[in-house]
Amino acid sequence: DEPSSTECNIDSSEWESCTSPKEYSGLAEGPHTFEFRAIDEAGNVGLAESRSITVDTAIPTIDITSGPSDPSTSPEATFEFESNESVEFECKLDDAQWESCTSPKTYTGLADGGHEFKLKGTDLAGNESETSTATWNIDQTGPSTTILSGPSSPTNSTSATFTFESDDDGGGDGGGDDGDQGDLAYMGTPDWDE
């Protein structure tokens, strides 16, 4: 029989006359169930069809839980990360494009200098997290040192003064673009028997 009317309800509310499409707005966060049924001219009520949905508008929270030391002497970097719900992660290193990734994520063959790792996640409802960022520096080159001056050898003086410098500007205390310089003086003759 052709139905003479159709009825709908959501979340076990009262049945109400409806037509397709039926729209609901302002649904609360969480699960909802929509039901639909038809009634023929004789008053026979057909079996109800149902569809369940979950409203999720919450932004997922993601966290980078581990990464390389800063500064690092390794051309490799491994990051571990997690989320408070099921998400599809995307990762980005420096100026590269975003790519799908899973934890842990490892990069190899990295050059000396500063690097930036970015992470974001999208949940099953399509909500995208804020971007988490980690930065670090790679320095695989040891400093070079130079003795600038010192006494002639052999010498008849029991004092000796040396000047020297280092070109290391890797961020340690006292470092700089002009390098570290120092003076070191020795006076007297040590008595090795004491």
C-alpha positions as CSV (number, residue, x, y, z in Angstrom):
1,D,0.0,0.0,0.0
2,E,1.1,3.5,-0.7
3,P,1.7,5.4,2.6
4,S,-0.7,8.1,3.4
5,S,1.6,9.8,5.9
6,T,5.1,9.6,7.3
7,E,6.4,10.3,10.8
8,C,9.8,11.0,12.3
9,N,11.4,11.3,15.7
10,I,14.8,11.9,17.1
11,D,16.2,10.5,20.4
12,S,12.9,8.7,21.2
13,S,10.9,12.0,21.2
14,E,7.2,12.1,20.2
15,W,6.5,10.9,16.7
16,E,5.6,13.9,14.4
17,S,4.4,14.2,10.9
18,C,7.4,14.9,8.5
19,T,8.5,14.9,4.9
20,S,11.8,14.3,3.3
21,P,14.2,15.9,3.8
22,K,13.9,16.3,7.5
23,E,16.3,18.7,9.2
24,Y,17.3,19.0,12.9
25,S,19.4,21.9,14.2
26,G,21.1,22.7,17.5
27,L,21.9,19.0,18.3
28,A,23.9,18.5,21.4
29,E,27.3,16.9,21.5
30,G,27.1,13.1,21.7
31,P,25.1,10.3,20.1
32,H,21.6,10.7,18.5
33,T,19.2,8.3,16.9
34,F,16.8,9.3,14.1
35,E,13.7,7.2,13.3
36,F,11.3,7.2,10.4
37,R,8.0,5.3,9.8
38,A,5.1,5.2,7.3
39,I,1.4,4.8,7.9
40,D,-1.0,3.7,5.1
41,E,-4.6,4.8,4.5
42,A,-5.9,1.9,6.6
43,G,-3.9,3.0,9.6
44,N,-1.3,0.3,9.4
45,V,2.0,1.4,10.8
46,G,5.1,0.1,9.1
47,L,8.3,-0.9,10.7
48,A,10.5,2.0,11.7
49,E,13.9,2.6,10.1
50,S,16.6,4.2,12.2
51,R,19.9,5.8,11.8
52,S,22.4,6.7,14.6
53,I,24.9,9.6,14.4
54,T,27.4,11.1,16.8
55,V,27.8,14.9,17.0
56,D,31.5,15.8,17.7
57,T,32.6,19.4,17.6
58,A,35.5,19.1,20.0
59,I,38.9,19.9,18.7
60,P,41.3,17.0,19.4
61,T,44.3,17.6,21.6
62,I,47.7,16.4,20.4
63,D,51.1,16.4,22.1
64,I,54.7,15.8,20.9
65,T,56.0,13.6,23.7
66,S,59.7,13.2,22.7
67,G,62.2,14.5,20.1
68,P,65.9,15.2,19.6
69,S,68.0,17.1,22.1
70,D,68.8,20.7,21.3
71,P,71.4,21.2,20.2
72,S,72.0,17.8,18.6
73,T,75.1,16.2,17.0
74,S,73.0,13.6,15.0
75,P,71.7,14.0,11.5
76,E,68.7,11.9,12.5
77,A,65.6,13.0,14.5
78,T,62.8,10.9,15.9
79,F,59.6,12.3,17.2
80,E,56.9,10.5,19.3
81,F,53.4,12.0,19.6
82,E,49.9,11.2,20.8
83,S,46.3,12.4,20.9
84,N,43.4,12.3,23.3
85,E,41.3,10.6,20.7
86,S,41.6,8.7,17.4
87,V,43.0,11.0,14.8
88,E,44.8,11.0,11.4
89,F,48.2,12.7,12.0
90,E,50.0,14.9,9.6
91,C,53.7,15.9,9.9
92,K,55.8,18.6,8.3
93,L,59.6,19.2,8.4
94,D,60.9,22.7,7.6
95,D,59.6,23.8,4.3
96,A,58.3,20.4,3.1
97,Q,54.7,19.7,2.4
98,W,52.3,18.2,5.0
99,E,52.3,14.4,4.9
100,S,50.4,11.6,6.6
101,C,52.4,10.2,9.5
102,T,52.3,7.9,12.5
103,S,54.2,7.8,15.8
104,P,57.2,7.5,15.9
105,K,58.3,9.6,12.9
106,T,62.0,9.5,12.0
107,Y,63.9,11.8,9.7
108,T,67.4,11.0,8.4
109,G,70.2,12.8,6.6
110,L,69.5,16.2,8.1
111,A,71.9,19.1,7.5
112,D,73.5,21.2,10.1
113,G,71.5,24.2,11.3
114,G,68.0,24.9,12.6
115,H,65.0,22.7,11.9
116,E,61.3,22.8,12.7
117,F,58.9,19.9,13.0
118,K,55.2,20.5,12.9
119,L,52.3,18.2,13.8
120,K,48.5,18.3,13.5
121,G,45.7,15.8,13.7
122,T,42.2,15.4,12.3
123,D,39.5,13.3,14.1
124,L,36.8,11.1,12.6
125,A,34.4,14.0,12.6
126,G,36.8,16.2,10.6
127,N,37.8,18.5,13.6
128,E,41.4,19.6,13.1
129,S,43.7,20.2,16.1
130,E,45.9,23.2,16.7
131,T,49.5,22.7,15.3
132,S,52.2,21.6,17.6
133,T,55.8,22.7,16.8
134,A,59.2,21.5,17.9
135,T,62.5,23.3,16.9
136,W,66.1,22.2,17.4
137,N,69.6,22.8,16.0
138,I,72.0,20.3,14.5
139,D,75.8,20.9,14.9
140,Q,78.0,18.1,13.7
141,T,81.1,20.2,13.2
142,G,83.7,20.6,16.0
143,P,85.3,24.0,16.7
144,S,88.7,24.7,15.3
145,T,91.3,26.2,17.6
146,T,94.4,28.4,16.9
147,I,97.3,29.3,19.2
148,L,98.0,32.9,18.2
149,S,101.2,33.5,20.1
150,G,103.5,32.1,22.7
151,P,107.1,32.2,23.8
152,S,109.9,31.2,21.5
153,S,111.5,27.8,22.0
154,P,113.9,27.3,23.5
155,T,113.6,30.0,26.0
156,N,115.5,30.9,29.2
157,S,112.3,32.4,30.9
158,T,110.5,30.4,33.5
159,S,107.2,32.2,32.6
160,A,105.2,31.5,29.5
161,T,102.1,33.3,28.1
162,F,100.0,31.9,25.3
163,T,97.1,33.6,23.4
164,F,94.6,31.5,21.5
165,E,91.1,31.6,19.9
166,S,88.3,29.3,18.8
167,D,85.8,29.9,16.0
168,D,83.0,28.0,17.7
169,D,79.8,30.1,17.7
170,G,77.5,27.2,18.4
171,G,75.7,29.0,21.3
172,G,77.8,28.1,24.3
173,D,78.6,30.6,27.0
174,G,81.1,33.1,25.8
175,G,80.6,32.1,22.1
176,G,80.1,34.6,19.4
177,D,80.6,35.2,15.7
178,D,84.1,36.4,16.4
179,G,85.0,33.3,18.3
180,D,86.4,32.9,21.8
181,Q,89.8,34.3,22.7
182,G,91.9,33.8,25.8
183,D,95.2,34.3,27.5
184,L,97.0,31.7,29.6
185,A,100.1,32.4,31.6
186,Y,102.4,29.9,33.4
187,M,105.0,31.2,35.8
188,G,107.8,29.4,37.6
189,T,109.1,25.9,37.3
190,P,106.9,23.2,38.6
191,D,108.4,20.8,41.2
192,W,107.2,17.4,39.9
193,D,108.6,15.6,43.0
194,E,106.2,17.3,45.4
